[in-house]
């Protein structure tokens, strides 16, 4: 698998867009304006209307500045985004101070900036914003202007009730922040892992296409080579006078024959892939996957048995990469022996990979195959850079499932130790590629777009 540490999997694309924050703030401005004006003119409750509208106007002015200075598609770095969310907390605190402090029912809007930060920003910035929100809520608990109410009545909520609102805010911010951050992180990791899977599959697909490109190139080079051969033959018929010219023509004839041999091999790649390379029996598939892993001090035993003829499949880069990754993973953790059992029936094809290593601990079995979940604490560690991210099993499982297989990961049955991975296809799905149209070398008119 390629080193994913140097691949940008879209961290820049996950940053907050200016347009998103601007739209949310316009929504807040509209809601705040409606609440303040409705309370003052609709309910006729006394409140410092000028100061409230000034606080709202400051938020609207910031929105206009962002809209004029930055494009809609601009994505903010983590620091500026956190600063804007911090401004929203302070602006809401000023508005709440003027309208009853923590007694105001709209105090729950404190949770919005914390939730946005938990979804989009690093944990340290979310923690800082949560601390700012708690500090503002604490100040509003003990110091604020009276809650707007009927002019001839005075509403004073007891301190115990205000403290309970404060506790509810803190607990709500903690729960929403942790939950939103967890869900967003899992979504990001899954997105990164799927991107890595696509990169690996694309790389393997490009490699399998090289034989077709080589055949096309060989076919195109055949015409000029034939011309060179014809001219050389004509020159030899003219019986050159000098020995040097005779030697040169003999060497040229020899090199033409050599070129024809090379081009013949290149042209046959796509023809051979229909039989030797492109179609393979189950045993050949396993042997090709296992062969690179036979030189790492672990004995690899392969057995196969089944009913009827041996299954035949079309060469599939994703399938081969997935099986190869599982075998390599088992080699890493095996103590001395790795067993691969291939069985088939008229209904199913099964490949079982079992090592004699320490196996999986019970607490990680439920998470096997998830991206960025590593088992390195339980089994022998690799030393390569970027190892231990859990992407290997995830990519292998994804590619095999894409080929129609089901993958089951478990520990071996006692008294055996080690891990057991079972890959199973229905025979119809496994052999479906046998109906594929045979490949053939491209004609010159297909390659060049000219008439034959």
VENWO-V465807 format. One record per pair of residues at least 4 apart in sequence whose ideal C-beta (glycine too) atoms are under 7 Angstrom apart, sorted by the first residue. I is the first residue (numbers start at 0). J is the second residue. Records with the same first field share a line. If there is no record, write none. Layout:
# VENWO-V465807
I = J / J
This chain:
# VENWO-V465807
0 = 199 / 391 / 394
1 = 198 / 199 / 202
2 = 384 / 385
3 = 195 / 385 / 390
4 = 384 / 385
6 = 198
8 = 191 / 194 / 195
9 = 13 / 190 / 194
11 = 74
13 = 187
14 = 74 / 75 / 76
15 = 19 / 20 / 74 / 75 / 80 / 119
16 = 72 / 73 / 74
17 = 21 / 65 / 69 / 71 / 73 / 75
18 = 22 / 71
19 = 23
20 = 24 / 83
21 = 25 / 62 / 65 / 66
22 = 26
23 = 27
24 = 28 / 58 / 62 / 87
25 = 29 / 62
26 = 30
27 = 31 / 58
28 = 32 / 55 / 58 / 59
29 = 33
30 = 34
31 = 35 / 55 / 94
32 = 36 / 55
33 = 37
34 = 38 / 105
35 = 39 / 48 / 51 / 52
36 = 40
37 = 41 / 42
38 = 42 / 44 / 46 / 147
39 = 44 / 46 / 48
44 = 147 / 148
45 = 147 / 150
46 = 51 / 97 / 98 / 147
47 = 51 / 97
48 = 52
49 = 53
50 = 54 / 97
51 = 55 / 94 / 97 / 98
52 = 56
53 = 57
54 = 90 / 93 / 94
55 = 59
56 = 60
57 = 61 / 90
58 = 62 / 90
59 = 63
60 = 64
61 = 65 / 86
62 = 66
63 = 67
64 = 68
65 = 69
69 = 73
75 = 79 / 80
76 = 80
77 = 81 / 120 / 121 / 124
78 = 82
79 = 83
80 = 84 / 119 / 120
81 = 85 / 116 / 120 / 124 / 127 / 128
82 = 86
83 = 87
84 = 88 / 112 / 115 / 116 / 128
85 = 89 / 128 / 131
86 = 90
87 = 91 / 112
88 = 92 / 109 / 112 / 128 / 131 / 132 / 135
89 = 93
90 = 94
91 = 95 / 108 / 109
92 = 96 / 135 / 139
93 = 97
94 = 98
95 = 100 / 103 / 106 / 139
96 = 100 / 139 / 143 / 144
97 = 144
98 = 103 / 146 / 147
99 = 103 / 143 / 144 / 145 / 146 / 147
100 = 139 / 140 / 143
101 = 106 / 136 / 139 / 140 / 161 / 164 / 165
102 = 146 / 156 / 161
103 = 146
106 = 164 / 168
109 = 132 / 136 / 168
110 = 114 / 171 / 172 / 175
111 = 115
112 = 116 / 128
113 = 117 / 125 / 128 / 129 / 132 / 172 / 175 / 176
114 = 118 / 175 / 176 / 179
115 = 119
116 = 120 / 124 / 125 / 128
117 = 125 / 176 / 179 / 180 / 183
118 = 179 / 183
120 = 124 / 125
122 = 126 / 180
123 = 127
124 = 128
125 = 129 / 176 / 180
126 = 130
127 = 131
128 = 132
129 = 133 / 172 / 176
130 = 134
131 = 135
132 = 136 / 172
133 = 137 / 169
134 = 138
135 = 139
136 = 140 / 165 / 168
137 = 165
138 = 142
139 = 143
140 = 161 / 162 / 165
146 = 154
148 = 152 / 154
156 = 160 / 161
158 = 162
159 = 163
160 = 164
161 = 165
162 = 166
163 = 167
164 = 168
165 = 169
166 = 170
167 = 171
168 = 172
169 = 173
170 = 174
171 = 175
172 = 176
173 = 177
174 = 178
175 = 179
176 = 180
177 = 181
178 = 182
179 = 183
180 = 184
181 = 185
182 = 186
183 = 187
184 = 188
185 = 189
186 = 190
187 = 191
188 = 192 / 370 / 371
189 = 193 / 370
190 = 194
191 = 195
192 = 196 / 370 / 371 / 390 / 393
193 = 197
194 = 198
195 = 199 / 390 / 394
196 = 200 / 394 / 397 / 398
197 = 201
198 = 202
199 = 203 / 320 / 394
200 = 204 / 316 / 317 / 398
201 = 205
202 = 206
203 = 207 / 316 / 317 / 320
204 = 208 / 316
207 = 316
208 = 212
209 = 213
210 = 214 / 268 / 269 / 272
211 = 215 / 269
212 = 216
213 = 217 / 265 / 268
214 = 218 / 265 / 266 / 268 / 269 / 440 / 441
215 = 219 / 441 / 446
216 = 220 / 265
217 = 221 / 262 / 265 / 266
218 = 266 / 440 / 441 / 443 / 446
219 = 446
220 = 224 / 262
221 = 225 / 262
222 = 226
223 = 227
224 = 228 / 255 / 258 / 259 / 262
225 = 229
226 = 230
227 = 231 / 255
228 = 232 / 255
229 = 233
230 = 234
231 = 235 / 248 / 251 / 252 / 255
232 = 236
233 = 237
234 = 239 / 248
235 = 248
239 = 244 / 245 / 248
242 = 246
243 = 247
244 = 248
245 = 249
246 = 250
247 = 251
248 = 252
249 = 253
250 = 254
251 = 255
252 = 256
253 = 257
254 = 258
255 = 259
256 = 260
257 = 261
258 = 262
259 = 263
260 = 264
261 = 265
262 = 266
263 = 267
266 = 440
267 = 271
268 = 272
269 = 438 / 439 / 440
270 = 440
271 = 275 / 276
272 = 276 / 277 / 438
273 = 277 / 278 / 437 / 438
274 = 278
276 = 314
277 = 313 / 314 / 438
278 = 311 / 313
279 = 283 / 284 / 311 / 312 / 314
280 = 309 / 311
281 = 285 / 303 / 309 / 310 / 341 / 343 / 348
282 = 286 / 303 / 309 / 341
283 = 287
284 = 288 / 312
285 = 289 / 301 / 339 / 341 / 350
286 = 290
287 = 319
288 = 319 / 322 / 323 / 326
289 = 293 / 299 / 301 / 326 / 339
292 = 299 / 326 / 327 / 330
293 = 299
295 = 330
297 = 330 / 333 / 335 / 336 / 337
298 = 335 / 336
299 = 337 / 339
300 = 336 / 338
301 = 339
302 = 340
303 = 341
304 = 342
305 = 342 / 343 / 344
306 = 343 / 344 / 345
307 = 345
310 = 343 / 348 / 426 / 429 / 430
311 = 430 / 433
312 = 429 / 430 / 432
313 = 432 / 435
315 = 319 / 402
316 = 320
317 = 321 / 398 / 401 / 402
318 = 322 / 398 / 399 / 402
319 = 323
320 = 324 / 398
321 = 325 / 395 / 398 / 399
322 = 326 / 350
323 = 327
324 = 328 / 391 / 394 / 395
325 = 329 / 352 / 395 / 420
326 = 330 / 352
327 = 331
328 = 332 / 391 / 392
329 = 333 / 337 / 352 / 354 / 418
330 = 337
331 = 379 / 381
332 = 354 / 356 / 357 / 378 / 379 / 418
333 = 337 / 354 / 355 / 356 / 417
334 = 355 / 356
335 = 355
336 = 355
337 = 354
338 = 353
339 = 350 / 352
340 = 351
341 = 350
342 = 349
343 = 347 / 348 / 426
345 = 426
346 = 425 / 426
347 = 423 / 424 / 425 / 426
348 = 424 / 426 / 429
349 = 421 / 423
350 = 422
351 = 419 / 421
352 = 420
353 = 411 / 417 / 419
354 = 417 / 418
355 = 416 / 417
356 = 378 / 417 / 418
357 = 377 / 378 / 416
358 = 410 / 411 / 416 / 417 / 418
359 = 363 / 364 / 367 / 374 / 377 / 410 / 418
360 = 377
363 = 367 / 374 / 377
364 = 409
366 = 372
367 = 392 / 408
368 = 392 / 393 / 396 / 408
369 = 389 / 393
370 = 389 / 390 / 393
371 = 388 / 389
372 = 389
373 = 387 / 388 / 389
374 = 378
375 = 380 / 387
380 = 387
381 = 386 / 387
389 = 393
390 = 394
391 = 395
392 = 396
393 = 397
394 = 398
395 = 399
396 = 400 / 406
397 = 401
398 = 402
399 = 404 / 406 / 422
400 = 404 / 406
403 = 424 / 428
404 = 422 / 423 / 424
405 = 423
406 = 420 / 422
407 = 421
408 = 420
409 = 419
410 = 418 / 419
411 = 415 / 416 / 417 / 419
424 = 428 / 429
425 = 429
426 = 430
427 = 431
441 = 445 / 446
442 = 451
443 = 447 / 451
444 = 449 / 450 / 451
